[in-house]
Amino acid sequence: MRRSPILAALLLIAACSEKTEQSYTVDQLIADDGLLSRIMAECRNNPGELRETANCQNAEAADGKLRLEKMRKALGD
């Protein structure tokens, strides 16, 4: 009987905790231009809080890779 209130409190705390955002890989972001654009916009709108998150770092890396690919194509390589 004593475990019931403790279990209920733990379940309540777990239900109220912040949900973590899904992390995307660089390859996933390169494959989905819309997702990359959305994450880049979020990161640029709030760099103080989001700059160090995995999604922002991966989005920056994906954006850099895409820019290099576009430059290579434009140069004829």
mmJSON file of the N, C-alpha and C atoms, coordinates in Angstrom:
{"data_MODEL":{"atom_site":{
"group_PDB":["ATOM","ATOM","ATOM","ATOM","ATOM","ATOM","ATOM","ATOM","ATOM","ATOM","ATOM","ATOM","ATOM","ATOM","ATOM","ATOM","ATOM","ATOM","ATOM","ATOM","ATOM","ATOM","ATOM","ATOM","ATOM","ATOM","ATOM","ATOM","ATOM","ATOM","ATOM","ATOM","ATOM","ATOM","ATOM","ATOM","ATOM","ATOM","ATOM","ATOM","ATOM","ATOM","ATOM","ATOM","ATOM","ATOM","ATOM","ATOM","ATOM","ATOM","ATOM","ATOM","ATOM","ATOM","ATOM","ATOM","ATOM","ATOM","ATOM","ATOM","ATOM","ATOM","ATOM","ATOM","ATOM","ATOM","ATOM","ATOM","ATOM","ATOM","ATOM","ATOM","ATOM","ATOM","ATOM","ATOM","ATOM","ATOM","ATOM","ATOM","ATOM","ATOM","ATOM","ATOM","ATOM","ATOM","ATOM","ATOM","ATOM","ATOM","ATOM","ATOM","ATOM","ATOM","ATOM","ATOM","ATOM","ATOM","ATOM","ATOM","ATOM","ATOM","ATOM","ATOM","ATOM","ATOM","ATOM","ATOM","ATOM","ATOM","ATOM","ATOM","ATOM","ATOM","ATOM","ATOM","ATOM","ATOM","ATOM","ATOM","ATOM","ATOM","ATOM","ATOM","ATOM","ATOM","ATOM","ATOM","ATOM","ATOM","ATOM","ATOM","ATOM","ATOM","ATOM","ATOM","ATOM","ATOM","ATOM","ATOM","ATOM","ATOM","ATOM","ATOM","ATOM","ATOM","ATOM","ATOM","ATOM","ATOM","ATOM","ATOM","ATOM","ATOM","ATOM","ATOM","ATOM","ATOM","ATOM","ATOM","ATOM","ATOM","ATOM","ATOM","ATOM","ATOM","ATOM","ATOM","ATOM","ATOM","ATOM","ATOM","ATOM","ATOM","ATOM","ATOM","ATOM","ATOM","ATOM","ATOM","ATOM","ATOM","ATOM","ATOM","ATOM","ATOM","ATOM","ATOM","ATOM","ATOM","ATOM","ATOM","ATOM","ATOM","ATOM","ATOM","ATOM","ATOM","ATOM","ATOM","ATOM","ATOM","ATOM","ATOM","ATOM","ATOM","ATOM","ATOM","ATOM","ATOM","ATOM","ATOM","ATOM","ATOM","ATOM","ATOM","ATOM","ATOM","ATOM","ATOM","ATOM","ATOM","ATOM","ATOM","ATOM","ATOM","ATOM","ATOM","ATOM","ATOM","ATOM"],
"id":[1,2,3,4,5,6,7,8,9,10,11,12,13,14,15,16,17,18,19,20,21,22,23,24,25,26,27,28,29,30,31,32,33,34,35,36,37,38,39,40,41,42,43,44,45,46,47,48,49,50,51,52,53,54,55,56,57,58,59,60,61,62,63,64,65,66,67,68,69,70,71,72,73,74,75,76,77,78,79,80,81,82,83,84,85,86,87,88,89,90,91,92,93,94,95,96,97,98,99,100,101,102,103,104,105,106,107,108,109,110,111,112,113,114,115,116,117,118,119,120,121,122,123,124,125,126,127,128,129,130,131,132,133,134,135,136,137,138,139,140,141,142,143,144,145,146,147,148,149,150,151,152,153,154,155,156,157,158,159,160,161,162,163,164,165,166,167,168,169,170,171,172,173,174,175,176,177,178,179,180,181,182,183,184,185,186,187,188,189,190,191,192,193,194,195,196,197,198,199,200,201,202,203,204,205,206,207,208,209,210,211,212,213,214,215,216,217,218,219,220,221,222,223,224,225,226,227,228,229,230,231],
"type_symbol":["N","C","C","N","C","C","N","C","C","N","C","C","N","C","C","N","C","C","N","C","C","N","C","C","N","C","C","N","C","C","N","C","C","N","C","C","N","C","C","N","C","C","N","C","C","N","C","C","N","C","C","N","C","C","N","C","C","N","C","C","N","C","C","N","C","C","N","C","C","N","C","C","N","C","C","N","C","C","N","C","C","N","C","C","N","C","C","N","C","C","N","C","C","N","C","C","N","C","C","N","C","C","N","C","C","N","C","C","N","C","C","N","C","C","N","C","C","N","C","C","N","C","C","N","C","C","N","C","C","N","C","C","N","C","C","N","C","C","N","C","C","N","C","C","N","C","C","N","C","C","N","C","C","N","C","C","N","C","C","N","C","C","N","C","C","N","C","C","N","C","C","N","C","C","N","C","C","N","C","C","N","C","C","N","C","C","N","C","C","N","C","C","N","C","C","N","C","C","N","C","C","N","C","C","N","C","C","N","C","C","N","C","C","N","C","C","N","C","C","N","C","C","N","C","C","N","C","C","N","C","C"],
"label_atom_id":["N","CA","C","N","CA","C","N","CA","C","N","CA","C","N","CA","C","N","CA","C","N","CA","C","N","CA","C","N","CA","C","N","CA","C","N","CA","C","N","CA","C","N","CA","C","N","CA","C","N","CA","C","N","CA","C","N","CA","C","N","CA","C","N","CA","C","N","CA","C","N","CA","C","N","CA","C","N","CA","C","N","CA","C","N","CA","C","N","CA","C","N","CA","C","N","CA","C","N","CA","C","N","CA","C","N","CA","C","N","CA","C","N","CA","C","N","CA","C","N","CA","C","N","CA","C","N","CA","C","N","CA","C","N","CA","C","N","CA","C","N","CA","C","N","CA","C","N","CA","C","N","CA","C","N","CA","C","N","CA","C","N","CA","C","N","CA","C","N","CA","C","N","CA","C","N","CA","C","N","CA","C","N","CA","C","N","CA","C","N","CA","C","N","CA","C","N","CA","C","N","CA","C","N","CA","C","N","CA","C","N","CA","C","N","CA","C","N","CA","C","N","CA","C","N","CA","C","N","CA","C","N","CA","C","N","CA","C","N","CA","C","N","CA","C","N","CA","C","N","CA","C","N","CA","C","N","CA","C","N","CA","C","N","CA","C","N","CA","C"],
"label_alt_id":[null,null,null,null,null,null,null,null,null,null,null,null,null,null,null,null,null,null,null,null,null,null,null,null,null,null,null,null,null,null,null,null,null,null,null,null,null,null,null,null,null,null,null,null,null,null,null,null,null,null,null,null,null,null,null,null,null,null,null,null,null,null,null,null,null,null,null,null,null,null,null,null,null,null,null,null,null,null,null,null,null,null,null,null,null,null,null,null,null,null,null,null,null,null,null,null,null,null,null,null,null,null,null,null,null,null,null,null,null,null,null,null,null,null,null,null,null,null,null,null,null,null,null,null,null,null,null,null,null,null,null,null,null,null,null,null,null,null,null,null,null,null,null,null,null,null,null,null,null,null,null,null,null,null,null,null,null,null,null,null,null,null,null,null,null,null,null,null,null,null,null,null,null,null,null,null,null,null,null,null,null,null,null,null,null,null,null,null,null,null,null,null,null,null,null,null,null,null,null,null,null,null,null,null,null,null,null,null,null,null,null,null,null,null,null,null,null,null,null,null,null,null,null,null,null,null,null,null,null,null,null],
"label_comp_id":["MET","MET","MET","ARG","ARG","ARG","ARG","ARG","ARG","SER","SER","SER","PRO","PRO","PRO","ILE","ILE","ILE","LEU","LEU","LEU","ALA","ALA","ALA","ALA","ALA","ALA","LEU","LEU","LEU","LEU","LEU","LEU","LEU","LEU","LEU","ILE","ILE","ILE","ALA","ALA","ALA","ALA","ALA","ALA","CYS","CYS","CYS","SER","SER","SER","GLU","GLU","GLU","LYS","LYS","LYS","THR","THR","THR","GLU","GLU","GLU","GLN","GLN","GLN","SER","SER","SER","TYR","TYR","TYR","THR","THR","THR","VAL","VAL","VAL","ASP","ASP","ASP","GLN","GLN","GLN","LEU","LEU","LEU","ILE","ILE","ILE","ALA","ALA","ALA","ASP","ASP","ASP","ASP","ASP","ASP","GLY","GLY","GLY","LEU","LEU","LEU","LEU","LEU","LEU","SER","SER","SER","ARG","ARG","ARG","ILE","ILE","ILE","MET","MET","MET","ALA","ALA","ALA","GLU","GLU","GLU","CYS","CYS","CYS","ARG","ARG","ARG","ASN","ASN","ASN","ASN","ASN","ASN","PRO","PRO","PRO","GLY","GLY","GLY","GLU","GLU","GLU","LEU","LEU","LEU","ARG","ARG","ARG","GLU","GLU","GLU","THR","THR","THR","ALA","ALA","ALA","ASN","ASN","ASN","CYS","CYS","CYS","GLN","GLN","GLN","ASN","ASN","ASN","ALA","ALA","ALA","GLU","GLU","GLU","ALA","ALA","ALA","ALA","ALA","ALA","ASP","ASP","ASP","GLY","GLY","GLY","LYS","LYS","LYS","LEU","LEU","LEU","ARG","ARG","ARG","LEU","LEU","LEU","GLU","GLU","GLU","LYS","LYS","LYS","MET","MET","MET","ARG","ARG","ARG","LYS","LYS","LYS","ALA","ALA","ALA","LEU","LEU","LEU","GLY","GLY","GLY","ASP","ASP","ASP"],
"label_asym_id":["A","A","A","A","A","A","A","A","A","A","A","A","A","A","A","A","A","A","A","A","A","A","A","A","A","A","A","A","A","A","A","A","A","A","A","A","A","A","A","A","A","A","A","A","A","A","A","A","A","A","A","A","A","A","A","A","A","A","A","A","A","A","A","A","A","A","A","A","A","A","A","A","A","A","A","A","A","A","A","A","A","A","A","A","A","A","A","A","A","A","A","A","A","A","A","A","A","A","A","A","A","A","A","A","A","A","A","A","A","A","A","A","A","A","A","A","A","A","A","A","A","A","A","A","A","A","A","A","A","A","A","A","A","A","A","A","A","A","A","A","A","A","A","A","A","A","A","A","A","A","A","A","A","A","A","A","A","A","A","A","A","A","A","A","A","A","A","A","A","A","A","A","A","A","A","A","A","A","A","A","A","A","A","A","A","A","A","A","A","A","A","A","A","A","A","A","A","A","A","A","A","A","A","A","A","A","A","A","A","A","A","A","A","A","A","A","A","A","A","A","A","A","A","A","A","A","A","A","A","A","A"],
"label_entity_id":["1","1","1","1","1","1","1","1","1","1","1","1","1","1","1","1","1","1","1","1","1","1","1","1","1","1","1","1","1","1","1","1","1","1","1","1","1","1","1","1","1","1","1","1","1","1","1","1","1","1","1","1","1","1","1","1","1","1","1","1","1","1","1","1","1","1","1","1","1","1","1","1","1","1","1","1","1","1","1","1","1","1","1","1","1","1","1","1","1","1","1","1","1","1","1","1","1","1","1","1","1","1","1","1","1","1","1","1","1","1","1","1","1","1","1","1","1","1","1","1","1","1","1","1","1","1","1","1","1","1","1","1","1","1","1","1","1","1","1","1","1","1","1","1","1","1","1","1","1","1","1","1","1","1","1","1","1","1","1","1","1","1","1","1","1","1","1","1","1","1","1","1","1","1","1","1","1","1","1","1","1","1","1","1","1","1","1","1","1","1","1","1","1","1","1","1","1","1","1","1","1","1","1","1","1","1","1","1","1","1","1","1","1","1","1","1","1","1","1","1","1","1","1","1","1","1","1","1","1","1","1"],
"label_seq_id":[1,1,1,2,2,2,3,3,3,4,4,4,5,5,5,6,6,6,7,7,7,8,8,8,9,9,9,10,10,10,11,11,11,12,12,12,13,13,13,14,14,14,15,15,15,16,16,16,17,17,17,18,18,18,19,19,19,20,20,20,21,21,21,22,22,22,23,23,23,24,24,24,25,25,25,26,26,26,27,27,27,28,28,28,29,29,29,30,30,30,31,31,31,32,32,32,33,33,33,34,34,34,35,35,35,36,36,36,37,37,37,38,38,38,39,39,39,40,40,40,41,41,41,42,42,42,43,43,43,44,44,44,45,45,45,46,46,46,47,47,47,48,48,48,49,49,49,50,50,50,51,51,51,52,52,52,53,53,53,54,54,54,55,55,55,56,56,56,57,57,57,58,58,58,59,59,59,60,60,60,61,61,61,62,62,62,63,63,63,64,64,64,65,65,65,66,66,66,67,67,67,68,68,68,69,69,69,70,70,70,71,71,71,72,72,72,73,73,73,74,74,74,75,75,75,76,76,76,77,77,77],
"pdbx_PDB_ins_code":[null,null,null,null,null,null,null,null,null,null,null,null,null,null,null,null,null,null,null,null,null,null,null,null,null,null,null,null,null,null,null,null,null,null,null,null,null,null,null,null,null,null,null,null,null,null,null,null,null,null,null,null,null,null,null,null,null,null,null,null,null,null,null,null,null,null,null,null,null,null,null,null,null,null,null,null,null,null,null,null,null,null,null,null,null,null,null,null,null,null,null,null,null,null,null,null,null,null,null,null,null,null,null,null,null,null,null,null,null,null,null,null,null,null,null,null,null,null,null,null,null,null,null,null,null,null,null,null,null,null,null,null,null,null,null,null,null,null,null,null,null,null,null,null,null,null,null,null,null,null,null,null,null,null,null,null,null,null,null,null,null,null,null,null,null,null,null,null,null,null,null,null,null,null,null,null,null,null,null,null,null,null,null,null,null,null,null,null,null,null,null,null,null,null,null,null,null,null,null,null,null,null,null,null,null,null,null,null,null,null,null,null,null,null,null,null,null,null,null,null,null,null,null,null,null,null,null,null,null,null,null],
"Cartn_x":[0.807,0.0,0.855,1.988,2.839,3.473,3.567,4.208,3.299,2.008,1.063,1.271,1.38,1.602,2.956,3.951,5.267,5.23,4.607,4.485,3.679,2.605,1.777,2.575,3.371,4.191,5.235,5.858,6.855,6.226,5.045,4.353,3.964,3.535,3.174,4.387,5.499,6.731,7.182,7.1,7.507,6.594,5.327,4.374,4.586,5.074,5.256,6.638,7.526,8.882,8.893,9.89,10.04,10.34,9.687,9.983,11.227,12.093,13.302,13.007,13.631,13.446,14.284,13.751,14.473,15.708,16.807,18.033,18.123,18.521,18.659,20.134,20.497,21.877,22.087,23.326,23.659,23.056,23.155,22.603,21.084,20.397,18.944,18.585,19.344,19.063,19.376,20.416,20.732,19.62,19.048,18.001,16.668,16.416,15.135,15.363,15.221,15.506,14.566,13.305,12.345,12.703,13.092,13.502,14.751,15.705,16.937,16.617,15.757,15.392,14.711,13.817,13.097,14.06,14.96,15.906,16.869,17.327,18.237,17.551,16.283,15.545,15.398,15.067,14.934,16.258,17.332,18.648,19.087,18.794,19.193,18.316,17.077,16.195,16.549,17.205,17.536,18.922,19.966,21.295,21.833,21.415,21.917,21.568,20.359,19.928,20.186,20.111,20.121,21.438,22.367,23.611,24.336,24.343,25.111,24.315,23.063,22.274,22.75,22.488,22.916,22.26,20.981,20.308,20.891,21.202,21.775,23.172,23.956,25.301,25.23,24.338,24.197,23.607,22.701,22.123,23.189,24.043,25.136,26.08,26.38,27.258,26.601,25.31,24.59,24.528,24.27,24.218,25.57,26.641,27.979,28.286,27.894,28.118,27.354,26.093,25.284,25.86,26.354,26.964,28.217,29.039,30.231,29.863,28.83,28.389,27.905,27.152,26.648,27.8,28.808,29.961,30.736,30.9,31.602,30.859,29.55,28.748,28.851,28.822,28.897,30.249,31.295,32.645,32.892,31.955,32.09,32.842,32.999,33.711,32.769],
"Cartn_y":[-1.2,0.0,1.272,1.241,2.428,2.71,1.717,1.898,2.63,2.555,3.187,4.69,5.443,6.894,7.215,6.429,6.661,6.386,5.297,4.956,6.011,6.477,7.513,8.799,9.165,10.376,10.242,9.094,8.876,8.948,8.367,8.428,9.858,10.621,12.012,12.831,12.615,13.334,12.961,11.697,11.257,11.839,11.947,12.487,13.976,14.669,16.114,16.514,15.567,15.905,16.315,17.103,17.59,16.45,16.471,15.459,15.908,14.967,15.298,15.276,16.179,16.268,15.196,14.654,13.636,14.253,13.553,14.006,13.384,14.196,13.748,13.714,12.745,12.651,13.611,13.843,14.702,14.127,12.816,12.187,12.332,12.217,12.4,13.829,14.784,16.185,16.509,15.908,16.126,15.573,14.438,13.792,14.529,15.294,15.971,17.475,18.143,19.57,20.393,19.992,20.72,20.659,19.49,19.307,20.122,20.086,20.857,22.348,22.834,24.253,24.639,23.773,24.066,24.127,23.158,23.129,24.306,24.633,25.77,27.058,27.227,28.431,28.501,27.377,27.349,27.696,27.135,27.365,28.814,29.391,30.781,31.768,31.377,32.246,32.249,31.216,31.13,30.491,31.147,30.537,30.419,31.287,31.235,29.935,29.443,28.206,26.969,27.103,25.925,25.631,26.552,26.4,25.091,24.669,23.487,22.184,22.232,21.005,20.161,18.872,17.953,18.3,18.64,18.955,20.194,21.217,22.427,22.164,21.421,21.104,20.227,19.253,18.388,19.152,20.081,20.888,21.782,22.358,23.181,22.339,21.133,20.241,19.83,19.518,19.125,20.286,21.477,22.662,22.909,22.752,22.923,21.9,20.641,19.603,19.906,20.331,20.647,21.824,22.82,23.974,23.561,22.698,22.226,21.429,20.579,19.81,20.729,21.753,22.712,23.472,23.826,24.548,23.645,22.373,21.448,21.278,21.158,21.005,22.259,23.422,24.679,24.842,24.276,24.354,23.259,22.349,21.301,20.08,19.905,18.713,17.568],
"Cartn_z":[0.0,0.0,0.0,0.642,0.692,-0.666,-1.501,-2.81,-3.788,-3.604,-4.525,-4.649,-3.555,-3.705,-4.34,-4.023,-4.611,-6.113,-6.496,-7.915,-8.658,-8.058,-8.681,-8.858,-7.868,-7.96,-9.062,-9.175,-10.231,-11.613,-11.759,-13.048,-13.403,-12.417,-12.645,-13.071,-12.409,-12.765,-14.176,-14.514,-15.845,-16.921,-16.633,-17.61,-17.83,-16.836,-16.932,-17.44,-17.557,-17.979,-19.445,-19.786,-21.155,-22.099,-23.242,-24.258,-25.018,-25.289,-26.025,-27.521,-28.225,-29.662,-30.346,-31.41,-32.16,-32.791,-32.723,-33.367,-34.751,-35.701,-37.083,-37.457,-38.29,-38.76,-39.925,-40.256,-41.387,-42.67,-42.855,-44.058,-44.139,-43.006,-43.0,-43.395,-42.916,-43.229,-44.679,-45.22,-46.632,-47.513,-47.121,-47.909,-47.841,-46.782,-46.594,-46.514,-47.669,-47.759,-46.874,-46.782,-45.955,-44.477,-44.028,-42.635,-42.346,-43.254,-43.082,-42.983,-43.847,-43.831,-42.523,-42.037,-40.801,-39.611,-39.527,-38.406,-38.491,-39.689,-39.847,-39.404,-39.765,-39.372,-37.855,-37.214,-35.757,-35.085,-35.588,-34.989,-35.159,-36.296,-36.54,-35.77,-35.461,-34.685,-33.203,-32.712,-31.295,-31.112,-31.594,-31.526,-30.103,-29.207,-27.84,-27.138,-27.367,-26.709,-27.556,-28.867,-29.73,-30.423,-30.397,-31.16,-30.865,-29.623,-29.226,-29.309,-29.785,-29.873,-31.047,-30.961,-32.021,-33.349,-33.328,-34.584,-35.253,-34.489,-35.086,-35.644,-34.917,-35.403,-36.651,-36.656,-37.829,-39.011,-38.74,-39.814,-40.446,-39.629,-40.163,-41.019,-40.556,-41.32,-42.629,-42.594,-43.806,-44.782,-44.28,-45.133,-45.784,-45.019,-45.581,-46.662,-46.432,-47.448,-48.726,-48.587,-49.759,-50.534,-49.804,-50.483,-51.266,-50.677,-51.376,-52.623,-52.508,-53.667,-54.777,-54.433,-55.422,-56.075,-55.285,-55.833,-56.806,-56.431,-57.324,-58.631,-58.555,-59.779,-60.638,-59.985,-60.731,-61.417,-60.824,-61.413,-62.434,-62.573,-63.577,-63.128,-61.845,-61.337,-61.146],
"occupancy":[1.0,1.0,1.0,1.0,1.0,1.0,1.0,1.0,1.0,1.0,1.0,1.0,1.0,1.0,1.0,1.0,1.0,1.0,1.0,1.0,1.0,1.0,1.0,1.0,1.0,1.0,1.0,1.0,1.0,1.0,1.0,1.0,1.0,1.0,1.0,1.0,1.0,1.0,1.0,1.0,1.0,1.0,1.0,1.0,1.0,1.0,1.0,1.0,1.0,1.0,1.0,1.0,1.0,1.0,1.0,1.0,1.0,1.0,1.0,1.0,1.0,1.0,1.0,1.0,1.0,1.0,1.0,1.0,1.0,1.0,1.0,1.0,1.0,1.0,1.0,1.0,1.0,1.0,1.0,1.0,1.0,1.0,1.0,1.0,1.0,1.0,1.0,1.0,1.0,1.0,1.0,1.0,1.0,1.0,1.0,1.0,1.0,1.0,1.0,1.0,1.0,1.0,1.0,1.0,1.0,1.0,1.0,1.0,1.0,1.0,1.0,1.0,1.0,1.0,1.0,1.0,1.0,1.0,1.0,1.0,1.0,1.0,1.0,1.0,1.0,1.0,1.0,1.0,1.0,1.0,1.0,1.0,1.0,1.0,1.0,1.0,1.0,1.0,1.0,1.0,1.0,1.0,1.0,1.0,1.0,1.0,1.0,1.0,1.0,1.0,1.0,1.0,1.0,1.0,1.0,1.0,1.0,1.0,1.0,1.0,1.0,1.0,1.0,1.0,1.0,1.0,1.0,1.0,1.0,1.0,1.0,1.0,1.0,1.0,1.0,1.0,1.0,1.0,1.0,1.0,1.0,1.0,1.0,1.0,1.0,1.0,1.0,1.0,1.0,1.0,1.0,1.0,1.0,1.0,1.0,1.0,1.0,1.0,1.0,1.0,1.0,1.0,1.0,1.0,1.0,1.0,1.0,1.0,1.0,1.0,1.0,1.0,1.0,1.0,1.0,1.0,1.0,1.0,1.0,1.0,1.0,1.0,1.0,1.0,1.0,1.0,1.0,1.0,1.0,1.0,1.0],
"B_iso_or_equiv":[0.0,0.0,0.0,0.0,0.0,0.0,0.0,0.0,0.0,0.0,0.0,0.0,0.0,0.0,0.0,0.0,0.0,0.0,0.0,0.0,0.0,0.0,0.0,0.0,0.0,0.0,0.0,0.0,0.0,0.0,0.0,0.0,0.0,0.0,0.0,0.0,0.0,0.0,0.0,0.0,0.0,0.0,0.0,0.0,0.0,0.0,0.0,0.0,0.0,0.0,0.0,0.0,0.0,0.0,0.0,0.0,0.0,0.0,0.0,0.0,0.0,0.0,0.0,0.0,0.0,0.0,0.0,0.0,0.0,0.0,0.0,0.0,0.0,0.0,0.0,0.0,0.0,0.0,0.0,0.0,0.0,0.0,0.0,0.0,0.0,0.0,0.0,0.0,0.0,0.0,0.0,0.0,0.0,0.0,0.0,0.0,0.0,0.0,0.0,0.0,0.0,0.0,0.0,0.0,0.0,0.0,0.0,0.0,0.0,0.0,0.0,0.0,0.0,0.0,0.0,0.0,0.0,0.0,0.0,0.0,0.0,0.0,0.0,0.0,0.0,0.0,0.0,0.0,0.0,0.0,0.0,0.0,0.0,0.0,0.0,0.0,0.0,0.0,0.0,0.0,0.0,0.0,0.0,0.0,0.0,0.0,0.0,0.0,0.0,0.0,0.0,0.0,0.0,0.0,0.0,0.0,0.0,0.0,0.0,0.0,0.0,0.0,0.0,0.0,0.0,0.0,0.0,0.0,0.0,0.0,0.0,0.0,0.0,0.0,0.0,0.0,0.0,0.0,0.0,0.0,0.0,0.0,0.0,0.0,0.0,0.0,0.0,0.0,0.0,0.0,0.0,0.0,0.0,0.0,0.0,0.0,0.0,0.0,0.0,0.0,0.0,0.0,0.0,0.0,0.0,0.0,0.0,0.0,0.0,0.0,0.0,0.0,0.0,0.0,0.0,0.0,0.0,0.0,0.0,0.0,0.0,0.0,0.0,0.0,0.0,0.0,0.0,0.0,0.0,0.0,0.0],
"pdbx_formal_charge":[null,null,null,null,null,null,null,null,null,null,null,null,null,null,null,null,null,null,null,null,null,null,null,null,null,null,null,null,null,null,null,null,null,null,null,null,null,null,null,null,null,null,null,null,null,null,null,null,null,null,null,null,null,null,null,null,null,null,null,null,null,null,null,null,null,null,null,null,null,null,null,null,null,null,null,null,null,null,null,null,null,null,null,null,null,null,null,null,null,null,null,null,null,null,null,null,null,null,null,null,null,null,null,null,null,null,null,null,null,null,null,null,null,null,null,null,null,null,null,null,null,null,null,null,null,null,null,null,null,null,null,null,null,null,null,null,null,null,null,null,null,null,null,null,null,null,null,null,null,null,null,null,null,null,null,null,null,null,null,null,null,null,null,null,null,null,null,null,null,null,null,null,null,null,null,null,null,null,null,null,null,null,null,null,null,null,null,null,null,null,null,null,null,null,null,null,null,null,null,null,null,null,null,null,null,null,null,null,null,null,null,null,null,null,null,null,null,null,null,null,null,null,null,null,null,null,null,null,null,null,null],
"auth_seq_id":[1,1,1,2,2,2,3,3,3,4,4,4,5,5,5,6,6,6,7,7,7,8,8,8,9,9,9,10,10,10,11,11,11,12,12,12,13,13,13,14,14,14,15,15,15,16,16,16,17,17,17,18,18,18,19,19,19,20,20,20,21,21,21,22,22,22,23,23,23,24,24,24,25,25,25,26,26,26,27,27,27,28,28,28,29,29,29,30,30,30,31,31,31,32,32,32,33,33,33,34,34,34,35,35,35,36,36,36,37,37,37,38,38,38,39,39,39,40,40,40,41,41,41,42,42,42,43,43,43,44,44,44,45,45,45,46,46,46,47,47,47,48,48,48,49,49,49,50,50,50,51,51,51,52,52,52,53,53,53,54,54,54,55,55,55,56,56,56,57,57,57,58,58,58,59,59,59,60,60,60,61,61,61,62,62,62,63,63,63,64,64,64,65,65,65,66,66,66,67,67,67,68,68,68,69,69,69,70,70,70,71,71,71,72,72,72,73,73,73,74,74,74,75,75,75,76,76,76,77,77,77],
"auth_comp_id":["MET","MET","MET","ARG","ARG","ARG","ARG","ARG","ARG","SER","SER","SER","PRO","PRO","PRO","ILE","ILE","ILE","LEU","LEU","LEU","ALA","ALA","ALA","ALA","ALA","ALA","LEU","LEU","LEU","LEU","LEU","LEU","LEU","LEU","LEU","ILE","ILE","ILE","ALA","ALA","ALA","ALA","ALA","ALA","CYS","CYS","CYS","SER","SER","SER","GLU","GLU","GLU","LYS","LYS","LYS","THR","THR","THR","GLU","GLU","GLU","GLN","GLN","GLN","SER","SER","SER","TYR","TYR","TYR","THR","THR","THR","VAL","VAL","VAL","ASP","ASP","ASP","GLN","GLN","GLN","LEU","LEU","LEU","ILE","ILE","ILE","ALA","ALA","ALA","ASP","ASP","ASP","ASP","ASP","ASP","GLY","GLY","GLY","LEU","LEU","LEU","LEU","LEU","LEU","SER","SER","SER","ARG","ARG","ARG","ILE","ILE","ILE","MET","MET","MET","ALA","ALA","ALA","GLU","GLU","GLU","CYS","CYS","CYS","ARG","ARG","ARG","ASN","ASN","ASN","ASN","ASN","ASN","PRO","PRO","PRO","GLY","GLY","GLY","GLU","GLU","GLU","LEU","LEU","LEU","ARG","ARG","ARG","GLU","GLU","GLU","THR","THR","THR","ALA","ALA","ALA","ASN","ASN","ASN","CYS","CYS","CYS","GLN","GLN","GLN","ASN","ASN","ASN","ALA","ALA","ALA","GLU","GLU","GLU","ALA","ALA","ALA","ALA","ALA","ALA","ASP","ASP","ASP","GLY","GLY","GLY","LYS","LYS","LYS","LEU","LEU","LEU","ARG","ARG","ARG","LEU","LEU","LEU","GLU","GLU","GLU","LYS","LYS","LYS","MET","MET","MET","ARG","ARG","ARG","LYS","LYS","LYS","ALA","ALA","ALA","LEU","LEU","LEU","GLY","GLY","GLY","ASP","ASP","ASP"],
"auth_asym_id":["A","A","A","A","A","A","A","A","A","A","A","A","A","A","A","A","A","A","A","A","A","A","A","A","A","A","A","A","A","A","A","A","A","A","A","A","A","A","A","A","A","A","A","A","A","A","A","A","A","A","A","A","A","A","A","A","A","A","A","A","A","A","A","A","A","A","A","A","A","A","A","A","A","A","A","A","A","A","A","A","A","A","A","A","A","A","A","A","A","A","A","A","A","A","A","A","A","A","A","A","A","A","A","A","A","A","A","A","A","A","A","A","A","A","A","A","A","A","A","A","A","A","A","A","A","A","A","A","A","A","A","A","A","A","A","A","A","A","A","A","A","A","A","A","A","A","A","A","A","A","A","A","A","A","A","A","A","A","A","A","A","A","A","A","A","A","A","A","A","A","A","A","A","A","A","A","A","A","A","A","A","A","A","A","A","A","A","A","A","A","A","A","A","A","A","A","A","A","A","A","A","A","A","A","A","A","A","A","A","A","A","A","A","A","A","A","A","A","A","A","A","A","A","A","A","A","A","A","A","A","A"],
"auth_atom_id":["N","CA","C","N","CA","C","N","CA","C","N","CA","C","N","CA","C","N","CA","C","N","CA","C","N","CA","C","N","CA","C","N","CA","C","N","CA","C","N","CA","C","N","CA","C","N","CA","C","N","CA","C","N","CA","C","N","CA","C","N","CA","C","N","CA","C","N","CA","C","N","CA","C","N","CA","C","N","CA","C","N","CA","C","N","CA","C","N","CA","C","N","CA","C","N","CA","C","N","CA","C","N","CA","C","N","CA","C","N","CA","C","N","CA","C","N","CA","C","N","CA","C","N","CA","C","N","CA","C","N","CA","C","N","CA","C","N","CA","C","N","CA","C","N","CA","C","N","CA","C","N","CA","C","N","CA","C","N","CA","C","N","CA","C","N","CA","C","N","CA","C","N","CA","C","N","CA","C","N","CA","C","N","CA","C","N","CA","C","N","CA","C","N","CA","C","N","CA","C","N","CA","C","N","CA","C","N","CA","C","N","CA","C","N","CA","C","N","CA","C","N","CA","C","N","CA","C","N","CA","C","N","CA","C","N","CA","C","N","CA","C","N","CA","C","N","CA","C","N","CA","C","N","CA","C","N","CA","C","N","CA","C","N","CA","C","N","CA","C"],
"pdbx_PDB_model_num":[1,1,1,1,1,1,1,1,1,1,1,1,1,1,1,1,1,1,1,1,1,1,1,1,1,1,1,1,1,1,1,1,1,1,1,1,1,1,1,1,1,1,1,1,1,1,1,1,1,1,1,1,1,1,1,1,1,1,1,1,1,1,1,1,1,1,1,1,1,1,1,1,1,1,1,1,1,1,1,1,1,1,1,1,1,1,1,1,1,1,1,1,1,1,1,1,1,1,1,1,1,1,1,1,1,1,1,1,1,1,1,1,1,1,1,1,1,1,1,1,1,1,1,1,1,1,1,1,1,1,1,1,1,1,1,1,1,1,1,1,1,1,1,1,1,1,1,1,1,1,1,1,1,1,1,1,1,1,1,1,1,1,1,1,1,1,1,1,1,1,1,1,1,1,1,1,1,1,1,1,1,1,1,1,1,1,1,1,1,1,1,1,1,1,1,1,1,1,1,1,1,1,1,1,1,1,1,1,1,1,1,1,1,1,1,1,1,1,1,1,1,1,1,1,1,1,1,1,1,1,1]
}}}
